[in-house]
Amino acid sequence: MDLNSNKIEEIVKFNMDKNVDMVNKYEGIKQQYHQKLNTIEKEHESLSIELGKMKSDLEQITTKRNIEENRIKGLSLELKDFFDKKQILLKKIGSLGQINSNHIEEMAKRKKELLDKINNDSTIETVNKLEKLLEPFLRKLNKADLKMKDFEKINRFALEDYKKFKEKETANEDKLLELNEKSNSIFEVIGLLDEKKENAINKTFQKINKHFSESFLELVPNGFATLSIEDVQPTQKNTMTQRNSENISMNDISHNNGNSNNGNNNGNGVNNKMIGIKVSFGGNKSSLQNMHQLSGGQKTAIAIILIFALSKVDPAPFYILDEIDAALDPVLRTNLAKMINKLSLENQFIVTTFKPEILEEANKIYQVKFVNKSSILTEVNKQSAKTLLNEIINLDKEKDSRKLKN
């Protein structure tokens, strides 16, 4: 037992020493990783500082660039001023005439000779004679001195400055030409996009107009209806706003690209157009009516047909129609119910009504009750729904008769 216990102790001690070594080893590795992590953090911090400096330098460069651009503009103006001053100075030089420097030197030499002669011959006669001889030369010399003073403040480096400014002006003109070319190419792209947009609008409108006419013919068998896109003239703007029920305004149908000027432009670069609606409920195409000439029920019929035409071009998952048949006569309500039933094969329609015609074509009928400040939906059959509608109609008639008696 003692031997076994000694062996076990040795094994345990060996394993413990081994584990301690491994722990120390892992601790060393851990410290190395901590050191690497600290190094990385320091590098990250230094990189962040450098990035901040780079951002600051970028801001300074941007500021300098703006300053240089402003300086270039100022230099262009100064160049123009220098050019104007040069022209003025050239005109002045031309007006002075040619100055002969040899002539001036000759006069100075003659003056010196005469003064020497005066010093040698001091007689009064000779002096007076010499003064008379010198007087015209002195006057000419004074005039020449006065003319030379006009050129004292001339900048001798003006020609070099002019050449530099001229080079800068040429470079700026080249840049302006390049910018104009880019601008023209952008306007060309805008024009193409406007043309494509106009074509897409016209194609979609033609589809809507086709479905609008067909759907109206289903609702009103002897009727005729059509849509049209019309330009809004400046004199028609006030009329259109006063009769906004007659036509549907379509602002921003097409935009100018900045290069074209046509008669449809409203002065702000935008063409104003509107959708005109012409209908005939009697089938006579020669006597078409506008929206403002129709009754309330007829306007309702037009609105419904327009919704159905749009649904055929760009269908929605479902439609909720709230008492759209209230203002229609029985014939139109019957045709409307058949149209909704036909359209329900492709779209879902949820219709609220107090009229019996839609009930005849409905797939499912729900009664809505208001109980304890909440609405409760209950599915009912057609007969129950008709009975309920008759009760509501009779109650309305009783209320109307009471009002008439009172």
Rosetta blueprint (number, residue, H / E / L):
1 M L
2 D H
3 L H
4 N H
5 S H
6 N H
7 K H
8 I H
9 E H
10 E H
11 I H
12 V H
13 K H
14 F H
15 N H
16 M H
17 D H
18 K H
19 N H
20 V H
21 D H
22 M H
23 V H
24 N H
25 K H
26 Y H
27 E H
28 G H
29 I H
30 K H
31 Q H
32 Q H
33 Y H
34 H H
35 Q H
36 K H
37 L H
38 N H
39 T H
40 I H
41 E H
42 K H
43 E H
44 H H
45 E H
46 S H
47 L H
48 S H
49 I H
50 E H
51 L H
52 G H
53 K H
54 M H
55 K H
56 S H
57 D H
58 L H
59 E H
60 Q H
61 I H
62 T H
63 T H
64 K H
65 R H
66 N H
67 I H
68 E H
69 E H
70 N H
71 R H
72 I H
73 K H
74 G H
75 L H
76 S H
77 L H
78 E H
79 L H
80 K H
81 D H
82 F H
83 F H
84 D H
85 K H
86 K H
87 Q H
88 I H
89 L H
90 L H
91 K H
92 K H
93 I H
94 G H
95 S H
96 L H
97 G L
98 Q L
99 I L
100 N L
101 S H
102 N H
103 H H
104 I H
105 E H
106 E H
107 M H
108 A H
109 K H
110 R H
111 K H
112 K H
113 E H
114 L H
115 L H
116 D H
117 K H
118 I H
119 N H
120 N H
121 D L
122 S L
123 T L
124 I H
125 E H
126 T H
127 V H
128 N H
129 K H
130 L H
131 E H
132 K H
133 L H
134 L H
135 E H
136 P H
137 F H
138 L H
139 R H
140 K H
141 L H
142 N H
143 K H
144 A H
145 D H
146 L H
147 K H
148 M H
149 K H
150 D L
151 F L
152 E L
153 K L
154 I L
155 N L
156 R L
157 F L
158 A H
159 L H
160 E H
161 D H
162 Y H
163 K H
164 K H
165 F H
166 K H
167 E H
168 K H
169 E H
170 T H
171 A H
172 N H
173 E H
174 D H
175 K H
176 L H
177 L H
178 E H
179 L H
180 N H
181 E H
182 K H
183 S H
184 N H
185 S H
186 I H
187 F H
188 E H
189 V H
190 I H
191 G H
192 L H
193 L H
194 D H
195 E H
196 K H
197 K H
198 E H
199 N H
200 A H
201 I H
202 N H
203 K H
204 T H
205 F H
206 Q H
207 K H
208 I H
209 N H
210 K H
211 H H
212 F H
213 S H
214 E H
215 S H
216 F H
217 L H
218 E H
219 L H
220 V L
221 P L
222 N L
223 G L
224 F E
225 A E
226 T E
227 L E
228 S E
229 I E
230 E E
231 D E
232 V L
233 Q L
234 P H
235 T H
236 Q H
237 K H
238 N H
239 T H
240 M H
241 T H
242 Q H
243 R L
244 N L
245 S L
246 E L
247 N E
248 I E
249 S E
250 M E
251 N E
252 D E
253 I E
254 S E
255 H E
256 N L
257 N L
258 G L
259 N L
260 S L
261 N L
262 N L
263 G L
264 N L
265 N E
266 N L
267 G L
268 N L
269 G L
270 V E
271 N E
272 N E
273 K E
274 M E
275 I E
276 G E
277 I E
278 K E
279 V E
280 S E
281 F L
282 G L
283 G L
284 N L
285 K L
286 S L
287 S L
288 L L
289 Q E
290 N L
291 M H
292 H H
293 Q H
294 L L
295 S L
296 G H
297 G H
298 Q H
299 K H
300 T H
301 A H
302 I H
303 A H
304 I H
305 I H
306 L H
307 I H
308 F H
309 A H
310 L H
311 S H
312 K H
313 V H
314 D L
315 P L
316 A L
317 P L
318 F E
319 Y E
320 I E
321 L E
322 D E
323 E L
324 I L
325 D L
326 A L
327 A L
328 L L
329 D L
330 P H
331 V H
332 L H
333 R H
334 T H
335 N H
336 L H
337 A H
338 K H
339 M H
340 I H
341 N H
342 K H
343 L H
344 S L
345 L L
346 E L
347 N L
348 Q E
349 F E
350 I E
351 V E
352 T E
353 T L
354 F L
355 K L
356 P L
357 E H
358 I H
359 L H
360 E H
361 E H
362 A L
363 N L
364 K L
365 I E
366 Y E
367 Q E
368 V E
369 K E
370 F E
371 V E
372 N L
373 K L
374 S E
375 S E
376 I E
377 L E
378 T E
379 E E
380 V E
381 N L
382 K H
383 Q H
384 S H
385 A H
386 K H
387 T H
388 L H
389 L H
390 N H
391 E H
392 I H
393 I H
394 N H
395 L H
396 D H
397 K H
398 E H
399 K H
400 D H
401 S H
402 R H
403 K H
404 L H
405 K H
406 N L
